[in-house]
Amino acid sequence: MAGSRFRIGEDPDYVPIGRRLLLLNWTLVLLIAALSGIGFAMLYSAANGSLQPWAERQMMRFAVGAALMIIIAVTDIRVWLKLAYFSYFVALILLVAVEIKGDIGMGAQRWINLGFFQLQPSELMKISLVLALARYFHGLTPEDVGRIPLLIPPILMVLAPSALVLRQPDLGTTLLLIAGGGVIFWLAGVRIWKFALVLGTALAAIPIGWQFLREYQKNRVLTFLNPENDPLGAGYHITQSKIALGSGGLFGKGFMLGSQSHLNFLPEKQTDFIFTMLGEEFGLVGGMALLGLYALVITYGYVIALRCQNQFGRLVAIGVTSTFFLYVFINIAMVMGLIPVVGVPLPLVSYGGTVMMTILVSFGLLMSVSIHRDIRISRQGNDDGRN
């Protein structure tokens, strides 16, 4: 009887495809499209009024990613539960492949050249790690979560890819993996004192960890502490970013009229520092409008998590939304000089193929959680509803 429950018409949790499309959170889809549209406009401006080389490619990637997002959203969430560990190990193998033979760009070895596409496995790991941790904690009882031996496997799940990504080196993505994993640990029920113990150990290990940082990473930290010490060298990026943001004033200089960005004083204006360009052209009002859109998307994500009836979906929604929040927070804090420059793009706005696809796939998972929020899944991953 249990084996026949996935047949159409016999599974009480089965949702027809037409109804799934109706249940899709179209408001969230519009918000995602609006953020991406702002990104297209800023990439057009970054290229001095041309769709090449960034805006047109980004539009094509968005079109493919949006279609993939809808397909993922209407797929039964139990499919993603079953594929969670598989996707994690595939992403881990790809990270190892990057270590063995990956393409080097801007001093880092982060990409696999597929000919038509530069694949960045560390971005795929952000989704896969969320899925794997959500599945693992879904299978534990509240009492199990309190047992330290049972926390060793998920800790290793976080540390293994983090170590590989740090070797590339990519400190920003490493921090996102660790912080995103930590959020899932906490919301799965891991006690605060255990986090305090880990934090204390990490702080004590800072002098040791400092010795393993690359020279440019050390310079970024020192520049953060005193950017005026070398304004034309290590402090150039953040100094120009602050000048551009400040010169935008309340309403900005106007679309494609930013002097810092269009006179090439602003570095990486199409990727890491795209928010700075937006702030210069549209001022404080434009920056706050963009942050308002991000806040709405993040709010929708957490509301979806709270409404979900199964632990797997709840943790996936929380993991996806928290990772998205960390993207936004780290990028904007970075370009404002509040934290060291770590190379984290602004989601849906910055140029980048793998990042765009990763974000859209993660939102597909989030909307799948929303559509299938009333499905109850047993701790073993079956669809019999027993817990």
C-alpha positions in Angstrom: 0.0 0.0 0.0 2.8 2.4 1.0 4.6 1.7 -2.3 1.6 2.9 -4.4 1.2 6.2 -2.7 3.2 8.1 -5.3 0.8 7.1 -8.0 -1.3 9.9 -9.4 -4.7 9.8 -7.8 -3.7 7.6 -4.9 -1.2 9.8 -3.1 -3.2 12.1 -0.8 -0.4 14.7 -0.9 -0.3 14.8 -4.7 -0.8 18.3 -6.2 -1.7 18.5 -9.9 0.7 20.5 -12.0 -1.9 23.1 -12.9 -2.6 23.7 -9.2 1.1 24.0 -8.5 1.5 26.7 -11.0 -1.5 28.6 -9.4 0.1 28.1 -6.0 3.4 29.5 -7.2 4.3 32.7 -5.3 4.0 35.1 -8.3 4.7 38.1 -6.1 8.0 36.7 -5.2 8.7 35.9 -8.9 8.0 39.6 -9.7 10.3 40.8 -7.0 13.1 38.6 -8.3 12.5 39.9 -11.8 12.5 43.5 -10.5 15.9 43.0 -8.8 17.3 41.3 -11.9 15.9 44.2 -14.1 17.8 46.7 -11.9 20.9 44.6 -12.4 20.4 44.7 -16.2 20.1 48.5 -16.1 23.3 48.9 -14.0 25.2 46.5 -16.3 24.0 48.6 -19.3 25.3 51.7 -17.5 28.6 50.0 -16.5 29.2 49.4 -20.2 28.6 53.1 -21.0 25.2 52.5 -22.7 25.8 49.1 -24.3 24.3 45.7 -23.8 27.7 44.2 -24.4 29.6 42.7 -22.8 27.6 42.2 -19.6 23.9 43.1 -19.8 22.9 40.9 -22.8 24.6 37.8 -21.4 23.1 38.4 -18.0 19.6 38.6 -19.5 20.1 35.3 -21.4 21.2 33.6 -18.2 18.2 35.0 -16.3 15.8 33.7 -18.9 17.3 30.2 -18.6 17.6 30.4 -14.8 14.0 31.7 -14.5 12.6 28.7 -16.5 14.7 26.3 -14.4 13.4 28.1 -11.2 9.8 27.4 -12.2 10.5 23.8 -13.1 12.2 23.3 -9.7 9.4 25.1 -7.9 6.6 22.8 -9.2 8.6 19.6 -8.6 7.6 17.6 -5.5 9.7 18.6 -2.6 10.2 14.9 -1.7 12.3 14.6 -4.9 14.7 17.3 -3.6 14.9 15.5 -0.2 15.9 12.3 -2.0 18.5 14.1 -4.1 20.0 16.1 -1.2 23.0 13.9 -0.4 23.6 13.1 -4.0 23.8 16.8 -5.0 26.2 17.5 -2.0 28.6 14.8 -3.1 28.5 15.9 -6.7 29.3 19.5 -5.6 32.1 18.2 -3.4 33.6 16.2 -6.2 33.5 19.3 -8.4 35.4 21.2 -5.7 38.0 18.6 -5.7 38.2 18.8 -9.5 38.8 22.5 -9.3 41.6 21.8 -6.8 43.2 19.3 -9.3 42.6 21.2 -12.6 40.7 24.4 -12.4 40.9 27.6 -14.4 42.7 30.5 -12.8 41.2 34.0 -12.9 42.1 37.1 -11.0 44.7 35.1 -8.9 42.2 32.4 -7.8 41.5 28.9 -9.0 37.7 28.7 -8.8 36.3 27.7 -12.2 35.8 24.6 -14.4 35.9 25.5 -18.1 33.0 23.8 -19.8 33.7 25.6 -23.1 30.3 27.4 -23.3 30.2 28.2 -19.6 32.6 28.8 -16.7 31.3 26.7 -13.8 32.0 27.8 -10.3 31.4 24.7 -8.0 31.6 26.7 -4.8 28.4 28.4 -5.8 26.7 25.1 -6.3 27.9 23.9 -2.9 25.9 26.7 -1.3 22.7 25.1 -2.4 23.8 21.5 -2.0 25.0 22.2 1.6 21.6 23.6 2.6 19.9 20.6 1.1 22.2 18.1 2.8 22.1 19.7 6.2 18.3 20.1 6.0 17.9 16.4 5.2 20.3 15.3 8.0 18.5 17.4 10.7 15.1 16.4 9.3 16.0 12.8 10.3 16.9 13.7 13.9 14.6 14.0 16.9 15.0 17.0 19.2 16.8 14.8 21.6 19.2 13.6 18.9 20.1 17.2 18.0 21.4 17.6 21.6 23.9 14.7 21.3 27.4 15.8 20.3 28.4 12.6 18.4 25.4 13.1 16.1 26.6 16.6 15.3 30.0 15.4 14.0 28.7 14.4 10.5 27.0 17.8 9.7 30.0 19.6 11.1 32.2 17.7 8.7 29.7 18.4 5.9 30.4 22.1 6.5 34.1 21.9 7.1 35.0 19.8 4.1 33.8 22.2 1.3 34.8 25.2 3.4 38.4 24.0 3.5 38.5 23.3 -0.3 37.0 26.7 -1.1 39.4 28.5 1.2 42.3 26.9 -0.7 41.1 28.4 -4.0 41.4 31.0 -2.3 37.8 32.4 -1.8 37.4 33.8 1.7 34.0 35.3 1.0 32.3 32.0 -0.1 34.0 30.2 2.8 32.4 32.6 5.2 29.0 32.2 3.5 29.2 28.4 3.7 30.1 28.5 7.4 27.6 31.2 8.4 24.8 29.6 6.3 25.5 26.2 7.9 25.6 27.8 11.3 22.1 29.3 10.8 20.7 25.8 10.0 22.4 24.3 13.0 20.9 26.9 15.3 17.4 26.6 13.9 17.6 22.8 13.9 17.8 23.1 17.7 21.6 23.1 18.5 22.1 24.8 21.9 23.6 28.3 22.1 26.4 27.2 24.5 27.7 24.9 21.8 27.9 27.9 19.4 29.6 29.9 22.1 32.2 27.1 22.5 32.9 27.0 18.8 33.1 30.8 18.6 35.5 30.9 21.6 37.7 28.3 19.9 37.6 30.2 16.6 38.7 33.5 18.3 41.5 31.7 20.1 42.6 30.2 16.8 42.8 33.6 15.0 46.6 34.1 15.5 47.1 30.6 14.0 44.7 31.2 11.2 46.4 34.5 10.3 49.5 32.6 9.3 47.6 30.7 6.7 46.0 33.7 5.0 47.4 34.8 1.6 49.2 38.1 1.5 46.4 39.9 -0.3 43.9 38.6 2.3 46.0 40.0 5.1 46.2 43.3 3.2 42.4 43.4 3.0 42.1 43.1 6.7 44.8 45.7 7.4 43.2 48.0 4.8 39.8 47.6 6.5 41.4 48.7 9.8 43.1 51.7 8.2 42.2 52.3 4.5 43.9 55.7 4.4 47.3 54.1 5.1 47.7 53.1 1.4 45.0 55.0 -0.6 46.6 54.3 -3.9 47.5 50.7 -3.3 45.7 48.2 -1.0 43.2 50.9 0.1 42.3 52.1 -3.4 39.2 50.0 -3.9 37.4 50.9 -0.7 38.5 54.6 -0.9 37.1 55.0 -4.4 33.9 53.1 -3.3 33.3 55.6 -0.4 34.0 58.6 -2.6 31.4 57.3 -5.2 28.8 56.6 -2.6 29.2 59.9 -0.9 29.2 61.9 -4.2 25.7 60.4 -5.1 24.0 62.5 -2.4 20.3 62.1 -1.9 19.1 61.6 -5.4 22.3 60.7 -7.3 23.9 62.2 -10.4 21.6 60.4 -12.9 21.6 57.2 -14.9 24.9 56.7 -16.7 26.2 60.0 -15.2 28.4 58.7 -12.4 31.9 60.2 -12.7 33.7 57.7 -10.5 32.4 54.6 -12.3 32.4 56.0 -15.9 35.9 57.5 -15.6 37.1 54.1 -14.4 38.1 55.1 -10.9 35.7 52.5 -9.5 37.1 49.0 -9.8 34.9 45.9 -10.5 31.9 48.1 -11.1 30.0 45.3 -12.8 30.5 42.7 -10.0 31.5 43.4 -6.4 31.1 47.2 -6.5 27.9 47.5 -8.5 26.0 48.8 -5.5 28.5 51.7 -5.3 27.7 52.6 -8.9 24.0 52.5 -8.2 24.4 54.7 -5.2 26.4 57.2 -7.2 23.8 57.4 -10.0 20.6 57.1 -7.9 21.8 58.4 -4.6 20.5 57.4 -1.1 16.9 57.1 -2.4 17.9 54.6 -5.1 20.0 52.6 -2.6 17.2 52.5 -0.1 14.7 51.4 -2.8 17.0 48.5 -3.7 17.4 47.5 -0.1 13.6 47.7 0.3 13.2 45.1 -2.5 15.7 42.9 -0.9 13.9 43.2 2.4 10.6 42.1 0.8 12.3 39.0 -0.8 13.9 38.1 2.5 10.6 38.6 4.4 8.8 36.3 1.9 11.5 33.7 2.4 11.2 33.6 6.2 7.4 33.6 6.1 7.5 30.6 3.7 9.7 28.8 6.3 7.4 29.6 9.2 4.3 28.3 7.3 5.9 25.0 6.2 4.6 21.9 8.0 7.7 19.7 7.5 11.2 20.1 9.0 13.0 19.5 5.7 11.2 22.2 3.9 11.4 24.6 6.8 15.2 24.2 7.0 15.6 24.5 3.3 13.6 27.7 3.2 15.6 29.1 6.2 18.9 28.1 4.7 18.2 29.6 1.2 16.8 32.8 2.7 19.6 33.2 5.2 22.3 32.6 2.5 20.6 35.3 0.3 20.5 37.7 3.3 24.2 37.1 3.9 25.0 37.8 0.2 23.3 41.2 0.5 24.6 42.1 3.9 28.3 41.2 3.2 28.3 42.9 -0.2 26.8 46.2 0.9 28.8 46.2 4.2 31.9 45.5 2.2 31.5 48.4 -0.3 30.6 50.8 2.5 33.8 49.9 4.3 32.1 48.3 7.3 33.8 44.9 6.8 37.0 43.9 4.8 36.6 43.3 1.1 36.0 39.6 0.6 34.7 39.4 -3.0 31.0 38.6 -2.5 28.7 39.7 -5.4 25.3 41.5 -4.9 22.7 38.8 -5.7 20.7 39.1 -8.9 22.3 42.5 -9.6 26.1 41.8 -10.0 27.3 40.2 -13.2 28.0 36.5 -13.0 26.6 33.4 -14.6 27.0 30.7 -11.9 25.9 33.1 -9.2 22.8 34.1 -11.1 21.9 30.5 -11.8 22.6 29.5 -8.2 20.3 32.2 -6.8 17.5 31.3 -9.2 17.8 27.6 -8.4 17.7 28.3 -4.7 14.6 30.4 -5.2 13.0 27.5 -7.1 13.6 25.4 -4.0 12.1 28.1 -1.8 9.0 28.2 -3.9 8.8 24.4 -4.0 8.7 24.6 -0.2 5.9 27.1 -0.4 3.8 25.0 -2.8 4.3 21.8 -0.9 4.2 23.4 2.6 1.3 21.1 3.8 3.0 17.8 2.9 4.2 15.9 6.0 7.3 13.8 5.6 8.5 11.2 8.1 12.0 11.4 9.6 13.0 8.5 7.3 12.1 10.6 4.3 9.0 8.6 3.4 5.7 10.1 2.4 3.6 8.3 5.0 3.3 11.4 7.2 4.5 9.6 10.3 7.0 11.4 12.6 
